[in-house]
């Protein structure tokens, strides 16, 4: 079996960084959130983060030159994200959607690279990296809540566990739809954020 490519190593490194950051935030981030809330900065900060994430997706979509069906898939996924975000009464829960969508995307890219390197070609079962990434994202989200259960200032909430998993599934579903709706007659297939093409 071939060793990991440099791109795969960077992706796994990014995923590890995100997991550690999320655990640290779960254990010690409440005071920061409370401080921002007291200064009326929490809502604008999270709104800015959501807007930034949307801008990244938009720039990626433009660079990928998506076909009309792919643009529809992106729009549907984005509208679902915004609908869920707007329905969350606890402001910091909106952060979970962005956090775990990003983590799911990085994990899926790393797993897809591993499948590709291991087989010497793009994996035929395109859904396997997505399913594995969704499961891994859900486990990290569960661990996040487990850390909160051990932290005096935080609480364990199964609803948040589900929200973390939902964020990953929704992002991966949208990314998978874009991939499957690629214009194969042109020999181009969108594979998600980043320069890697399959």
C-alpha positions as CSV (number, residue, x, y, z in Angstrom):
1,X,0.0,0.0,0.0
2,X,1.3,3.4,-1.0
3,X,1.9,6.0,1.7
4,X,-0.2,9.1,2.1
5,X,0.3,11.9,-0.4
6,X,1.4,15.3,0.7
7,X,-2.2,16.6,0.1
8,X,-3.6,13.8,2.3
9,X,-1.1,14.6,5.1
10,X,-2.2,18.3,5.0
11,X,-5.8,17.3,5.1
12,X,-5.4,15.0,8.1
13,X,-3.3,17.6,9.8
14,X,-6.1,20.2,9.2
15,X,-8.7,17.7,10.5
16,X,-6.6,17.0,13.7
17,X,-6.2,20.8,14.2
18,X,-10.0,21.3,14.0
19,X,-10.8,18.4,16.4
20,X,-8.3,19.7,19.0
21,X,-9.7,23.3,18.6
22,X,-13.3,22.1,19.0
23,X,-12.4,20.2,22.1
24,X,-10.6,23.2,23.6
25,X,-13.5,25.4,22.8
26,X,-15.9,22.9,24.4
27,X,-13.8,22.8,27.6
28,X,-12.9,26.4,28.0
29,X,-14.8,28.5,25.5
30,X,-17.9,29.3,27.6
31,X,-16.2,32.3,29.3
32,X,-15.3,33.7,25.9
33,X,-18.8,33.2,24.6
34,X,-20.3,34.9,27.7
35,X,-17.9,37.8,27.4
36,X,-18.8,38.3,23.8
37,X,-22.5,38.1,24.6
38,X,-22.2,40.6,27.4
39,X,-20.6,43.1,24.9
40,X,-23.3,42.3,22.2
41,X,-20.6,40.9,20.0
42,X,-21.6,37.2,19.8
43,X,-24.4,37.5,17.3
44,X,-22.5,39.8,14.9
45,X,-19.4,37.5,15.2
46,X,-21.3,34.3,14.4
47,X,-23.2,36.1,11.6
48,X,-19.9,37.2,10.1
49,X,-18.5,33.7,10.3
50,X,-21.6,32.3,8.5
51,X,-21.3,35.0,5.9
52,X,-17.6,34.2,5.5
53,X,-18.4,30.5,5.0
54,X,-21.0,31.4,2.4
55,X,-18.5,33.6,0.6
56,X,-16.0,30.7,0.5
57,X,-18.5,28.4,-1.0
58,X,-19.6,31.0,-3.6
59,X,-16.0,31.6,-4.6
60,X,-15.3,27.9,-4.9
61,X,-18.5,27.4,-7.0
62,X,-17.5,30.2,-9.4
63,X,-14.0,28.8,-9.8
64,X,-15.3,25.3,-10.4
65,X,-17.6,26.7,-13.2
66,X,-20.5,24.7,-12.1
67,X,-23.3,23.7,-14.5
68,X,-26.9,24.9,-13.8
69,X,-27.9,21.7,-12.0
70,X,-24.9,22.0,-9.7
71,X,-25.8,25.6,-9.0
72,X,-29.3,24.5,-8.0
73,X,-27.8,21.9,-5.7
74,X,-25.6,24.5,-4.0
75,X,-28.5,26.9,-3.7
76,X,-30.8,24.2,-2.1
77,X,-28.1,23.2,0.4
78,X,-27.3,26.8,1.3
79,X,-31.0,27.6,1.8
80,X,-31.4,24.6,4.1
81,X,-28.4,25.7,6.1
82,X,-29.7,29.2,6.5
83,X,-33.2,28.0,7.4
84,X,-31.7,25.8,10.2
85,X,-29.5,28.6,11.4
86,X,-32.3,31.1,11.5
87,X,-34.4,28.6,13.5
88,X,-31.9,28.2,16.3
89,X,-32.7,30.3,19.3
90,X,-29.4,29.7,21.1
91,X,-27.0,31.8,19.1
92,X,-23.8,29.7,19.7
93,X,-25.6,26.6,18.3
94,X,-25.3,28.3,15.0
95,X,-21.6,28.0,15.3
96,X,-22.0,24.3,15.5
97,X,-23.4,24.1,12.0
98,X,-20.3,25.9,10.5
99,X,-17.9,24.0,12.7
100,X,-19.1,20.5,11.8
101,X,-19.8,21.3,8.1
102,X,-16.1,22.4,7.8
103,X,-14.9,19.3,9.7
104,X,-17.0,17.0,7.6
105,X,-15.6,18.6,4.4
106,X,-12.0,18.2,5.5
107,X,-12.5,14.6,6.6
108,X,-14.2,13.6,3.4
109,X,-11.5,15.2,1.3
110,X,-8.8,13.3,3.3
111,X,-10.7,10.0,3.1
112,X,-11.3,10.5,-0.6
113,X,-7.6,11.1,-1.1
114,X,-6.8,8.0,0.9
115,X,-9.1,5.9,-1.3
116,X,-7.5,7.4,-4.4
117,X,-4.0,6.8,-3.3
118,X,-4.7,3.3,-2.0
119,X,-6.4,2.2,-5.3
120,X,-4.2,4.2,-7.7
121,X,-7.4,5.7,-9.2
122,X,-10.5,7.5,-8.1
123,X,-12.7,5.2,-5.9
124,X,-15.6,3.8,-7.7
125,X,-17.8,3.7,-4.6
126,X,-17.9,7.5,-4.4
127,X,-20.2,7.4,-1.4
128,X,-17.8,5.5,0.9
129,X,-15.6,8.5,1.9
130,X,-18.8,10.6,2.5
131,X,-20.4,8.0,4.7
132,X,-17.1,7.5,6.7
133,X,-16.7,11.3,7.0
134,X,-20.3,11.6,8.2
135,X,-19.8,8.9,10.9
136,X,-16.5,10.4,12.0
137,X,-18.0,13.9,12.2
138,X,-20.9,12.6,14.3
139,X,-18.4,10.9,16.7
140,X,-16.4,14.1,17.1
141,X,-19.6,16.0,17.8
142,X,-20.5,13.4,20.4
143,X,-17.1,13.7,22.0
144,X,-17.5,17.5,22.0
145,X,-20.6,17.2,24.0
146,X,-18.9,14.6,26.3
147,X,-16.2,17.2,27.1
148,X,-18.9,19.7,27.9
149,X,-20.5,17.2,30.3
150,X,-17.3,17.1,32.2
151,X,-17.0,20.9,32.3
152,X,-18.8,22.7,35.2
153,X,-19.9,25.6,33.0
154,X,-21.3,23.5,30.2
155,X,-24.0,20.8,29.8
156,X,-24.4,17.7,27.7
157,X,-27.2,18.0,25.2
158,X,-28.2,15.3,22.8
159,X,-29.9,17.9,20.7
160,X,-26.4,19.4,20.0
161,X,-25.1,15.9,19.2
162,X,-27.7,15.6,16.5
163,X,-27.1,19.2,15.3
164,X,-23.4,18.5,14.9
165,X,-24.1,15.3,12.9
166,X,-26.8,17.1,10.8
167,X,-24.3,19.8,9.8
168,X,-21.9,17.2,8.5
169,X,-24.5,15.2,6.7
170,X,-26.1,18.2,5.1
171,X,-22.7,19.5,3.8
172,X,-21.7,16.1,2.5
173,X,-25.0,15.6,0.8
174,X,-24.7,18.9,-1.0
175,X,-21.1,18.2,-2.0
176,X,-22.1,14.7,-3.2
177,X,-25.0,16.1,-5.2
178,X,-22.6,18.6,-6.9
179,X,-20.2,15.8,-7.7
180,X,-22.9,13.5,-9.1
181,X,-24.4,16.4,-11.2
182,X,-21.2,17.2,-12.9
183,X,-21.2,17.5,-16.7
184,X,-19.4,14.2,-17.4
185,X,-19.5,14.9,-21.2
186,X,-17.0,17.7,-20.7
187,X,-14.7,15.4,-18.8
188,X,-14.9,17.7,-15.8
189,X,-16.1,16.6,-12.4
190,X,-16.4,19.0,-9.4
191,X,-15.0,17.4,-6.3
192,X,-15.4,20.0,-3.6
193,X,-13.4,22.9,-2.3
194,X,-9.7,22.8,-3.3
195,X,-7.7,22.2,-6.4
196,X,-8.0,18.4,-6.4
197,X,-9.9,16.9,-9.3
198,X,-10.8,13.3,-9.8
